[in-house]
Amino acid sequence: MSDQGRDRVDVTFMYAVHDAFQRDLDRLTAMAEAGDASGPAVGAGWDRFKRFLHIHHTAEDTHLWPVLRAKAADPAVLDRMQAEHDRLDELLDIVGAAVAAGSAARLADGAARLAEELGAHCEHEEELALPLVQDLLTKAEWDAFGNEQRRRLGVSGAAAFFPWLLDGAEEATRRKVLGVVPPPVRLLYRAVWRPRYLRAPRWQAPAGAH
């Protein structure tokens, strides 16, 4: 479809989610390297990270890649996206086992491998798949992808998702993300969700960690 007569979709959320995934794995790796593999923040953070990644990738597999295939997008790109999802699932199992075992050495190794693979996948998605999204998808089709993620999150999931997404984000990113959500969401984020998130156990890089 030509860009003429339609707005290109806004992929702000996609970049913000990718940044949040990478931030989380950088923090988890640093915590494990510092010997923290069994505290309450590790288990809570892993459950949160795994849930959000699963929701994001499942929505891509059901509401993004099939739509692009139907529009004759480059099948090699879409095959690569799905193959990388499968590889990441294997690494998630490895890290999950390390979290369950409370092994700092295994967790540091697994988290570093997952961070490398997920970072590469996000780069490939941004360089290869997002241009197809912006060239071929209508706003309604892109919104359906976002709506599927919101459906899977539910209200309680959204309350955890937004402060997680914007944890440590640059001010420009925070403004852009909050600028495209309804005013009640912004109010809840500032007054309720973010303060509650900051009080809960979560992944934080140890002092002095890079």
C-alpha positions as CSV (number, residue, x, y, z in Angstrom):
1,M,0.0,0.0,0.0
2,S,1.3,3.5,-0.8
3,D,1.9,5.9,2.0
4,Q,-0.2,8.4,0.2
5,G,-3.6,8.8,1.9
6,R,-2.7,7.1,5.1
7,D,-0.7,7.8,8.2
8,R,2.4,5.7,8.9
9,V,2.0,3.8,12.1
10,D,3.7,5.1,15.3
11,V,6.2,2.5,16.5
12,T,7.2,4.4,19.7
13,F,5.9,1.5,22.0
14,M,7.9,-1.1,20.1
15,Y,11.2,0.8,20.7
16,A,10.3,1.5,24.3
17,V,9.5,-2.2,25.0
18,H,12.8,-3.3,23.4
19,D,14.7,-0.9,25.5
20,A,12.9,-2.2,28.7
21,F,13.7,-5.8,27.9
22,Q,17.4,-5.0,27.4
23,R,17.5,-2.9,30.6
24,D,16.0,-5.7,32.6
25,L,18.5,-8.3,31.3
26,D,21.4,-6.0,31.9
27,R,20.3,-5.5,35.5
28,L,19.7,-9.3,36.0
29,T,23.2,-10.1,34.6
30,A,24.8,-7.5,36.9
31,M,22.9,-8.9,40.0
32,A,23.9,-12.5,39.2
33,E,27.5,-11.5,38.7
34,A,27.4,-9.8,42.1
35,G,26.1,-13.1,43.6
36,D,22.4,-12.3,43.9
37,A,20.5,-15.2,42.5
38,S,17.9,-16.0,45.1
39,G,16.5,-12.8,46.7
40,P,12.8,-11.8,46.3
41,A,13.7,-9.3,43.6
42,V,15.1,-12.1,41.4
43,G,12.0,-14.3,41.3
44,A,9.5,-11.3,41.1
45,G,11.6,-9.7,38.4
46,W,11.9,-12.9,36.4
47,D,8.1,-13.6,36.5
48,R,7.4,-10.0,35.3
49,F,10.0,-10.1,32.5
50,K,9.0,-13.5,31.3
51,R,5.3,-12.6,31.2
52,F,5.8,-9.3,29.3
53,L,8.1,-10.9,26.8
54,H,5.7,-13.8,26.2
55,I,2.8,-11.4,25.7
56,H,4.8,-9.3,23.3
57,H,6.1,-12.2,21.2
58,T,2.8,-14.1,21.1
59,A,1.0,-11.0,19.8
60,E,3.7,-10.6,17.1
61,D,3.2,-14.3,16.2
62,T,-0.6,-14.0,16.0
63,H,-1.3,-10.4,15.0
64,L,1.8,-9.0,13.2
65,W,3.8,-11.6,11.2
66,P,0.7,-13.3,9.7
67,V,-0.7,-9.9,8.6
68,L,2.5,-9.0,7.0
69,R,2.7,-12.4,5.2
70,A,-0.8,-11.8,3.8
71,K,0.5,-8.5,2.4
72,A,3.4,-10.3,0.6
73,A,6.1,-8.9,2.9
74,D,9.5,-10.5,2.5
75,P,9.1,-14.0,3.8
76,A,12.8,-14.4,4.7
77,V,12.5,-11.6,7.2
78,L,9.3,-13.1,8.8
79,D,10.9,-16.6,8.9
80,R,13.9,-15.1,10.6
81,M,11.7,-13.3,13.2
82,Q,9.9,-16.5,14.1
83,A,13.1,-18.6,14.2
84,E,14.6,-16.1,16.6
85,H,11.5,-16.3,18.8
86,D,12.0,-20.1,19.0
87,R,15.7,-19.7,19.9
88,L,14.8,-17.2,22.6
89,D,12.2,-19.6,24.1
90,E,15.1,-22.1,24.6
91,L,17.2,-19.5,26.4
92,L,14.2,-18.5,28.6
93,D,14.0,-22.1,29.8
94,I,17.7,-22.0,30.6
95,V,17.5,-18.8,32.6
96,G,14.3,-20.0,34.3
97,A,16.0,-23.1,35.5
98,A,18.9,-21.1,36.9
99,V,16.5,-18.8,38.7
100,A,14.7,-21.9,40.2
101,A,18.0,-23.4,41.3
102,G,19.3,-20.1,42.8
103,S,22.6,-20.5,41.0
104,A,24.4,-17.2,40.6
105,A,27.0,-18.7,38.1
106,R,24.3,-20.3,35.9
107,L,22.1,-17.3,36.1
108,A,24.9,-14.9,35.1
109,D,25.8,-17.0,32.1
110,G,22.3,-17.6,31.0
111,A,21.2,-14.0,31.5
112,A,24.2,-12.8,29.5
113,R,23.4,-15.2,26.7
114,L,19.7,-14.2,26.7
115,A,20.7,-10.5,26.7
116,E,22.9,-11.0,23.7
117,E,20.4,-13.0,21.7
118,L,17.4,-10.8,22.6
119,G,19.4,-7.6,21.8
120,A,20.3,-9.0,18.4
121,H,16.7,-10.0,17.8
122,C,15.5,-6.5,18.7
123,E,18.0,-5.0,16.3
124,H,17.0,-7.3,13.5
125,E,13.3,-6.5,14.1
126,E,14.0,-2.7,14.1
127,E,16.2,-2.8,11.0
128,L,14.2,-5.4,9.0
129,A,10.7,-5.9,10.2
130,L,9.6,-2.4,11.4
131,P,10.2,-0.9,8.0
132,L,7.8,-3.5,6.6
133,V,5.3,-2.6,9.3
134,Q,5.4,1.1,8.4
135,D,5.2,0.4,4.7
136,L,2.5,-2.2,4.7
137,L,0.3,-2.0,7.8
138,T,-2.7,0.2,8.3
139,K,-3.2,2.0,11.5
140,A,-6.2,-0.3,12.3
141,E,-3.9,-3.4,11.8
142,W,-1.2,-1.9,14.0
143,D,-3.8,-1.0,16.6
144,A,-5.1,-4.6,16.5
145,F,-1.6,-5.8,17.4
146,G,-1.5,-3.3,20.4
147,N,-5.0,-4.3,21.5
148,E,-4.0,-8.0,21.6
149,Q,-1.2,-7.2,24.0
150,R,-3.5,-5.1,26.1
151,R,-6.1,-7.9,26.1
152,R,-3.5,-10.4,27.3
153,L,-2.2,-8.0,30.0
154,G,-5.6,-7.1,31.5
155,V,-6.1,-4.3,34.0
156,S,-3.8,-5.7,36.6
157,G,-1.1,-6.4,34.0
158,A,-1.3,-2.8,32.8
159,A,-0.8,-1.6,36.3
160,A,2.5,-3.4,36.4
161,F,3.5,-3.0,32.7
162,F,3.6,0.8,32.5
163,P,5.9,1.6,35.4
164,W,8.1,-1.4,34.3
165,L,8.2,-0.1,30.8
166,L,9.2,3.4,31.9
167,D,11.6,2.4,34.7
168,G,14.8,4.3,33.9
169,A,13.6,5.5,30.5
170,E,14.8,8.8,29.2
171,E,12.5,11.7,29.7
172,A,11.8,12.0,25.9
173,T,10.7,8.4,25.8
174,R,8.5,8.8,28.9
175,R,6.8,11.8,27.4
176,K,6.2,10.1,24.1
177,V,4.8,7.0,25.7
178,L,2.5,8.8,28.1
179,G,1.5,11.2,25.3
180,V,-0.2,8.4,23.3
181,V,-2.2,6.7,26.2
182,P,-5.5,8.0,27.5
183,P,-5.5,10.6,30.3
184,P,-6.8,8.1,32.9
185,V,-3.8,5.9,32.3
186,R,-1.4,8.8,32.8
187,L,-3.1,9.7,36.0
188,L,-3.1,6.1,37.3
189,Y,0.6,5.7,36.3
190,R,1.7,8.8,38.2
191,A,-0.6,8.5,41.3
192,V,-0.8,4.8,41.9
193,W,1.0,2.4,39.6
194,R,4.5,3.9,39.6
195,P,4.7,4.5,43.4
196,R,3.5,0.9,44.0
197,Y,6.0,-0.4,41.5
198,L,8.9,1.4,43.3
199,R,7.9,-0.1,46.6
200,A,7.9,-3.7,45.2
201,P,10.9,-6.0,44.8
202,R,12.4,-5.5,41.3
203,W,15.7,-5.8,39.5
204,Q,18.2,-3.1,40.1
205,A,21.8,-3.1,39.1
206,P,24.2,-3.3,42.2
207,A,26.0,-0.1,43.1
208,G,29.0,0.4,40.9
209,A,27.8,-2.1,38.3
210,H,28.0,-1.1,34.6
